[in-house]
């Protein structure tokens, strides 16, 4: 999830663990704990794009990392906060839950997390977008109210837990909505007599009303969308795999790494002699009235005998157009 959401979650967890003893400092250190796992993005400044992508939501988002770091951070904080007269164990408990709930929440997103690192398994439930106002804003309001309530008061405790219950309840609701929309996509495929090997469903940006689906068939990928306000049948846009054209470059080590990152959901095409790799898990994004691009697209360049990847960045203008288009589409077709 986005940084603000993780800060809010971490703060609420910190309050639940130690708020009755140290007041607002529990919110502060919980927020810090909730931020730490995402420091793995620093890899973008020290290594290549493919390696940085592999690192993101890996080790720092694992149970192992939480168990390893919590005692060290607890001990350090106990030295910095001697006036609180707490031993390292209560601090360690705060940091463990702050660190652990971060990847637990991220596991519900499309990117997922390697929660059980070093096992090479990424958990991705695909039920919530990385930024969802309905999850974050009520939670944030509760945490802000907690800031101004008396330490250890019943009202403070109830308000904090209200935020936790609301956010958790919404998160569980997204799983139910995912199940319902999965059934809708599956029924549409059966009605249209489309044979497929697997389906990937996920909510569109910033909401859980409009859902997207990737469908893999023998020779193509189908992309479809469904809003709970739709009145017309689901339709699918077809993209041929065309694997023969990219057979040679697909054998390259770094391209194989990208394929693995994308969990096999990918397309490749050559434009004016340059190869592009598209990660289909995040679907398409409209950039104007007539053109759509894949959200995650990588330009491949050969250097010193191997291919490197450069992510194609989006512009603020395309993001604004996306929001306008999204608002119109989620209201139904």
C-alpha positions as CSV (number, residue, x, y, z in Angstrom):
1,X,0.0,0.0,0.0
2,X,1.0,3.7,-0.2
3,X,3.2,5.3,2.4
4,X,0.4,7.2,4.1
5,X,-1.6,4.1,4.6
6,X,1.3,2.2,6.1
7,X,2.1,5.1,8.4
8,X,-1.5,5.2,9.6
9,X,-1.6,1.4,10.1
10,X,1.7,1.4,11.9
11,X,0.6,4.3,14.2
12,X,-2.6,2.5,15.1
13,X,-0.8,-0.7,15.9
14,X,1.8,1.2,18.0
15,X,-1.1,2.8,19.9
16,X,-2.7,-0.6,20.5
17,X,0.5,-2.0,21.9
18,X,2.0,0.8,24.0
19,X,-0.4,3.8,23.8
20,X,-1.7,3.2,27.3
21,X,1.9,3.6,28.7
22,X,3.6,6.2,26.5
23,X,0.8,8.1,24.7
24,X,1.5,9.7,21.4
25,X,5.0,8.4,21.2
26,X,3.4,5.0,20.6
27,X,1.8,6.5,17.5
28,X,5.2,8.0,16.4
29,X,7.2,4.8,16.8
30,X,4.4,2.7,15.3
31,X,4.4,5.0,12.2
32,X,8.2,4.6,11.9
33,X,7.9,0.8,12.1
34,X,5.2,0.9,9.5
35,X,7.5,2.8,7.1
36,X,10.7,0.7,7.5
37,X,9.8,-2.2,5.2
38,X,9.4,0.2,2.2
39,X,12.9,1.4,2.6
40,X,13.8,-1.4,0.1
41,X,12.9,1.1,-2.6
42,X,16.4,2.6,-2.0
43,X,17.6,-0.3,-4.2
44,X,16.6,1.8,-7.2
45,X,19.5,4.1,-6.5
46,X,22.1,1.4,-6.1
47,X,21.3,-1.3,-8.6
48,X,19.6,-2.0,-12.0
49,X,15.9,-1.8,-12.5
50,X,15.3,-5.6,-12.7
51,X,17.3,-6.3,-9.5
52,X,15.5,-3.4,-7.7
53,X,12.1,-4.9,-8.8
54,X,13.1,-8.3,-7.5
55,X,14.2,-6.8,-4.1
56,X,11.0,-4.7,-3.6
57,X,8.6,-6.4,-1.2
58,X,11.1,-9.2,-0.6
59,X,13.3,-9.7,2.5
60,X,12.1,-6.5,4.2
61,X,8.5,-7.6,3.8
62,X,8.9,-11.0,5.4
63,X,8.1,-12.5,8.8
64,X,11.8,-13.3,9.2
65,X,12.7,-9.6,8.8
66,X,10.1,-8.6,11.5
67,X,11.4,-11.2,13.9
68,X,15.0,-10.2,13.2
69,X,14.6,-6.4,13.4
70,X,12.1,-6.1,16.2
71,X,14.5,-6.9,19.1
72,X,17.3,-4.7,17.6
73,X,14.9,-1.7,17.1
74,X,13.4,-2.4,20.5
75,X,16.7,-2.3,22.3
76,X,17.8,0.8,20.4
77,X,14.6,2.6,21.2
78,X,14.8,1.7,24.9
79,X,18.2,3.4,25.0
80,X,16.9,6.5,23.2
81,X,13.7,6.7,25.4
82,X,15.2,6.0,28.8
83,X,12.7,8.5,30.4
84,X,9.9,6.1,29.5
85,X,11.4,3.5,31.9
86,X,10.6,0.6,29.6
87,X,12.8,-2.4,28.9
88,X,13.5,-3.4,25.4
89,X,10.8,-6.1,25.2
90,X,7.7,-3.8,25.1
91,X,9.4,-1.7,22.4
92,X,10.3,-4.9,20.5
93,X,6.7,-6.0,20.6
94,X,5.6,-2.6,19.2
95,X,8.1,-2.8,16.4
96,X,7.3,-6.4,15.6
97,X,3.6,-5.7,15.0
98,X,4.4,-2.4,13.2
99,X,6.8,-4.2,10.9
100,X,4.7,-7.4,10.4
101,X,1.3,-5.7,9.7
102,X,2.9,-3.7,6.8
103,X,3.6,-6.8,4.6
104,X,0.4,-8.4,5.8
105,X,-1.6,-5.5,4.3
106,X,0.6,-5.5,1.2
107,X,-0.3,-9.2,0.6
108,X,-3.8,-8.1,-0.3
109,X,-2.5,-6.0,-3.3
110,X,-1.6,-7.0,-6.8
111,X,2.2,-6.8,-6.3
112,X,2.0,-9.0,-3.2
113,X,4.8,-9.8,-0.7
114,X,7.4,-12.5,-0.1
115,X,5.9,-13.0,3.4
116,X,7.6,-16.3,3.9
117,X,11.1,-15.3,2.6
118,X,13.5,-17.0,2.0
119,X,10.9,-19.3,0.4
120,X,10.5,-18.0,-3.2
121,X,6.7,-17.5,-2.9
122,X,4.9,-14.2,-3.4
123,X,1.6,-13.8,-1.7
124,X,-0.8,-11.6,-3.7
125,X,-4.5,-11.8,-2.9
126,X,-5.3,-9.0,-5.4
127,X,-8.3,-7.6,-3.6
128,X,-7.2,-3.9,-3.0
129,X,-5.4,-1.3,-5.0
130,X,-2.2,0.2,-3.5
131,X,-4.1,3.4,-2.9
132,X,-7.7,3.1,-1.7
133,X,-9.3,6.1,0.0
134,X,-12.1,4.0,1.5
135,X,-9.5,2.0,3.5
136,X,-7.2,4.9,4.4
137,X,-9.4,8.0,5.2
138,X,-11.6,6.6,7.9
139,X,-8.6,5.0,9.5
140,X,-6.6,8.3,9.3
141,X,-9.5,10.2,10.9
142,X,-9.5,7.8,13.9
143,X,-5.8,8.1,14.3
144,X,-6.0,11.9,14.2
145,X,-8.6,11.9,16.9
146,X,-6.5,9.6,19.0
147,X,-3.7,12.2,19.0
148,X,-5.8,14.6,21.0
149,X,-7.3,12.2,23.5
150,X,-5.9,11.5,27.0
151,X,-3.3,8.8,27.4
152,X,-4.8,5.6,28.7
153,X,-8.4,6.8,28.5
154,X,-11.1,4.4,27.4
155,X,-12.2,6.8,24.8
156,X,-8.8,6.9,23.2
157,X,-8.6,3.1,23.2
158,X,-12.1,2.7,21.6
159,X,-11.3,5.3,18.9
160,X,-8.1,3.6,18.0
161,X,-9.7,0.2,17.8
162,X,-12.6,1.6,15.8
163,X,-10.1,2.6,13.1
164,X,-8.5,-0.8,13.2
165,X,-11.9,-2.6,13.0
166,X,-13.2,-0.3,10.1
167,X,-10.0,-0.8,8.0
168,X,-9.9,-4.5,8.7
169,X,-13.6,-4.9,7.9
170,X,-13.2,-3.1,4.6
171,X,-10.2,-5.2,3.8
172,X,-12.2,-8.4,4.3
173,X,-15.1,-6.9,2.3
174,X,-12.7,-6.5,-0.7
175,X,-12.0,-10.2,-0.6
176,X,-15.8,-10.8,-0.8
177,X,-16.1,-8.4,-3.7
178,X,-13.2,-10.1,-5.5
179,X,-15.0,-13.4,-5.2
180,X,-18.3,-12.0,-6.6
181,X,-16.5,-10.3,-9.5
182,X,-14.5,-13.5,-10.2
183,X,-17.8,-15.3,-10.6
184,X,-19.0,-12.6,-13.0
185,X,-15.9,-12.9,-15.2
186,X,-16.1,-16.7,-15.1
187,X,-19.7,-16.7,-16.1
188,X,-19.0,-14.3,-19.0
189,X,-16.3,-16.6,-20.3
190,X,-18.6,-19.6,-20.2
191,X,-21.4,-17.7,-22.0
192,X,-19.0,-16.7,-24.7
193,X,-17.6,-20.2,-24.9
194,X,-14.0,-19.1,-24.3
195,X,-11.6,-21.8,-23.3
196,X,-9.0,-20.5,-20.8
197,X,-6.2,-21.7,-18.6
198,X,-6.2,-19.1,-15.8
199,X,-7.8,-15.9,-14.6
200,X,-6.3,-13.0,-12.6
201,X,-8.8,-10.5,-11.2
202,X,-8.0,-7.2,-9.4
203,X,-9.7,-3.9,-8.5
204,X,-9.0,-0.9,-10.7
205,X,-7.2,2.2,-9.3
206,X,-8.5,3.8,-6.1
207,X,-11.7,1.8,-5.7
208,X,-13.4,-1.6,-5.4
209,X,-16.4,-0.9,-7.7
210,X,-14.6,-1.4,-11.0
211,X,-12.7,-4.7,-11.4
212,X,-10.3,-5.9,-14.1
213,X,-9.6,-9.4,-15.3
214,X,-6.7,-11.0,-17.2
215,X,-7.5,-14.2,-18.9
216,X,-5.0,-16.5,-20.5
217,X,-5.9,-18.7,-23.4
218,X,-3.7,-20.9,-25.5
219,X,-2.5,-18.2,-27.9
220,X,-3.7,-14.9,-26.4
221,X,-4.5,-12.8,-23.3
222,X,-7.9,-11.4,-22.8
223,X,-8.5,-8.2,-20.8
224,X,-11.9,-7.3,-19.5
225,X,-13.5,-5.1,-16.9
226,X,-16.7,-5.1,-14.8
227,X,-18.3,-2.5,-12.6
228,X,-21.0,-3.3,-10.1
229,X,-23.1,-0.7,-11.9
230,X,-22.7,-2.3,-15.3
231,X,-25.9,-3.1,-17.3
232,X,-24.3,-4.6,-20.4
233,X,-22.4,-7.9,-20.8
234,X,-18.7,-8.1,-20.1
235,X,-16.5,-7.9,-23.2
236,X,-12.9,-8.8,-23.6
237,X,-10.0,-7.2,-25.6
238,X,-7.7,-9.8,-27.1
239,X,-3.9,-9.5,-27.3
240,X,-2.1,-12.3,-29.2
241,X,0.9,-13.7,-27.4
242,X,3.0,-13.9,-30.6
243,X,5.7,-15.9,-28.8
244,X,7.5,-16.9,-32.0
245,X,8.6,-13.4,-32.7
246,X,10.3,-13.0,-29.4
247,X,11.6,-16.6,-29.0
248,X,15.3,-15.6,-29.3
249,X,15.2,-12.6,-26.9
250,X,13.1,-14.5,-24.4
251,X,16.1,-16.9,-23.8
252,X,18.1,-14.0,-22.4
253,X,18.8,-14.2,-18.6
254,X,17.4,-10.8,-17.7
255,X,14.3,-11.2,-19.9
256,X,13.7,-14.5,-18.1
257,X,13.9,-12.7,-14.8
258,X,11.2,-10.2,-16.0
259,X,9.0,-13.1,-17.0
260,X,9.4,-14.6,-13.6
261,X,8.6,-11.3,-11.9
262,X,5.4,-11.0,-14.0
263,X,4.4,-14.5,-13.1
264,X,4.1,-15.4,-16.7
265,X,1.6,-12.6,-17.4
266,X,3.5,-10.7,-20.1
267,X,3.6,-9.6,-23.7
268,X,6.6,-8.5,-25.8
269,X,6.7,-6.5,-29.0
270,X,9.4,-4.8,-31.1
271,X,8.9,-1.2,-32.2
272,X,11.4,0.4,-34.6
273,X,14.0,-2.2,-33.6
274,X,13.5,-1.8,-29.8
275,X,12.0,-4.5,-27.7
276,X,9.4,-3.7,-25.0
277,X,8.2,-6.0,-22.2
278,X,4.7,-5.5,-20.7
279,X,3.8,-6.8,-17.3
280,X,0.1,-7.5,-17.7
281,X,-0.8,-8.0,-14.0
282,X,-1.5,-4.2,-13.7
283,X,-3.5,-3.9,-17.0
284,X,-4.0,-1.0,-19.3
285,X,-4.1,2.8,-18.6
286,X,-5.8,5.2,-21.0
287,X,-3.6,8.3,-21.8
288,X,-6.0,10.0,-24.2
289,X,-9.4,9.4,-25.9
290,X,-7.9,6.9,-28.4
291,X,-4.8,5.4,-26.8
292,X,-4.1,3.0,-24.0
293,X,-0.7,1.8,-22.7
294,X,0.2,-0.9,-20.3
295,X,0.8,0.4,-16.8
296,X,4.1,-1.4,-16.4
297,X,6.1,-1.3,-19.6
298,X,9.9,-1.8,-19.8
299,X,12.1,-0.8,-22.7
300,X,14.9,-3.3,-23.2
301,X,18.4,-2.2,-24.2
302,X,21.3,-4.4,-24.9
303,X,24.6,-3.4,-23.2
304,X,27.8,-5.4,-22.9
305,X,26.1,-8.5,-24.2
306,X,23.0,-8.5,-21.9
307,X,19.7,-6.7,-21.8
308,X,18.8,-4.0,-19.3
309,X,15.3,-2.7,-18.6
310,X,14.1,0.9,-18.3
311,X,10.6,1.5,-17.0
312,X,8.5,3.8,-19.1
313,X,7.3,6.6,-16.7
314,X,3.8,8.1,-16.9
315,X,3.2,11.8,-17.1
316,X,0.9,13.9,-14.7
317,X,-1.3,14.7,-17.7
318,X,-1.9,11.0,-18.4
319,X,-2.7,10.4,-14.7
320,X,-5.3,13.2,-14.7
321,X,-6.9,11.7,-17.8
322,X,-7.0,8.3,-16.1
323,X,-8.9,9.7,-13.1
324,X,-11.5,11.3,-15.3
325,X,-11.9,8.2,-17.4
326,X,-12.0,5.9,-14.4
327,X,-14.7,8.0,-12.7
328,X,-16.9,7.7,-15.8
329,X,-16.3,4.0,-16.2
330,X,-17.0,2.8,-12.7
331,X,-20.5,4.4,-12.9
332,X,-21.4,1.6,-15.3
333,X,-21.3,0.9,-19.1
